[in-house]
Structures are given as structure tokens and as C-alpha cells.
Amino acid sequence: MIGPPGSGKTLLARAMPGVLPHMTIDEALDVTRIYSIADQLPADLPVIQQRPFRAPHHTISHAGLVGGGNWPTPGEISLAHRGVLFLDEFPEFGSRVLEVMRQPLEDKQVTISRAQGSLTFPANFQLIAAMNPCPCGHSGDSERECTCSHQTVTRYQKRISGPMLDRIDIHIEVPRVDFEKLSNNRRGESSDEIRARVEKARQKQRERFSGLNNGVMTNADMRVAEVRQFCELDDAGQQLVKAAMTQLQLSARAYHRILKLARTIADLAGEESIQSGHLAEALQYRPKGMMV
């Protein structure tokens, strides 16, 4: 999420666990084991039933994020297993700290090697990152003028590498909230209503992958073979993706991520097949050169 300070990015991120599906027994036991190993299991809570929400500060060390120590212990990415890892002020994190997340984002686990041996911790989390468009925070703002030079804005945004951006499926701009919207008494959808829709889509995915027995439980878990099997496109969809691949210069990873995201959008809409509209929505979430 990219937007000026105070536009609600952190509020949106903190609302995410409330719309995610309830954890299954197996997921709850996985999370409980990790917190027990890290000695962070509350004394009055034998089993963790709420999805974790971890929001480490940008000064966190490499070992604090991915895990480490003389005797390795889980880091924040493992403590966020089956939940949300929220990285606010994304460009402020050290480049080395961010780059070590690239492998866990792909493999859903992290391996820490020491002289005594190696340990593998699960790290299947949903990454949410938020950042200002520039150091002063007002580039592109309709109300306040940006005081940063073009070179400063470019340098600030390039703190996040292209390979890392390529692994983030949804890029959205969060504009300043107008007074009329803040003072309006009209209420939107509740988290429970959204969660019910998400649960329905998740159940459809469980049924889809029930016969595979290879660890794939959701669309995000799909590998290339499953993408080919469950993300078939019609002729119009093929032409749309072909044009996007050429014009946006998308990587092979981006191609498969777009198909998985389009499959999820179709599931949320209750559609059996991926339509051109679902693909177009998935494509518009790809990064567009940030906001420079």
C-alpha cells in the first residue's frame, strides 16, 4: 500500500486478520508449536486460535526477522505463520533484511544453518507492506505539495528491489481520506460479512485441491503444475495475458502469480472459470513504476 501519512494504511493492515478465515485445528497446532518453541506462548492460552498479526519495527535485525541465534529460534516471519506480517515504512527496512525474505516468500519456509546442524521453520504468512510515496510523504497528494526532488523520490522508492516487488501480488494506492468520507455516518461491510465471503471461497479451494495430497490447500500454494490444471483461460483471456506480458514486460513468476490471483478473484465472485474481467483486475494490481 502506497499513500501519504494518515491515509489509513496501518488501519487497513490491522483489519486483515478479522477477514481471514478461522484457523483449522491443524493450523492452530502449527502456530502453537512455533510460539512454544520461541517461548512466546501465553501461560493462559494452551492453543492459539487467532491468526497471528506481527508488525516488527523497521530497525529489526536480520536474525530477528528470519530467525537465528547460537541455537536458532523462530523469527518474525515464522511467528507470522498462518497469519499476517505487516511491514510499515517498507523502504526503511535494511536492504539485506528485505532480500532474505525472498526465498521464504516462495518456499513458505526458512532454513537456518549452524555448525551443529540446520533447522527449518515454517513461514507461510501473508505479507502486507506500507510505504509513503516519498520521504516527505506527499508526492502525488492533491492537498499538500511535495518538497522532495525527483531524484530523491526515485532514490527512496528504489530502496525496494525489483525482485522483491515482483513477489508482491497486489499494489494499491491509498489516497488521502476526504472530510466528507470521514464525517459520513454510512457504514460499509462488516468484517464478519467479508469473512463469510472469504470462507466460502476458501471452502471452494479446499474442495478443488482435496484429491491432490501434495500440501496444496489454497490458490496461493499452487505450483506450476496446479496452475496449468486449475487456471485454464479461454481465447479472450489468453490474448489479454499475452498483450500484458509484452507491454508490461512481466516475468514468468509474475505470469503465474497473475493467474493465481485471477483464480482467487473468480472464487470470491463465485465463478467456476476465470473470465477476462478477473484477469484484468489481477493485472491492474501489478506495480506500475511506483508513483514517480
Secondary structure by P-SEA (a helix, b strand, c coil): ccccccccaaaaaaacccccccccaaaaaaaaaaaaaacccccccccccccbbbbbccccccccccccccccccccccccccbbbbbcccccccaaaaaaacccccccbbbbbcccbbbbbbcbbbbbbbbccccccccccccccccccaaaaaaaaacccaaaaaaccbbbbbccccccccccccccccaaaaaaaaaaaaaaaaaaaccccccccccccccaaaaaacccccaaaaaaaaaaaaaacccaaaaaaaaaaaaaaaaaaccccccaaaaaaaaaaccccccc
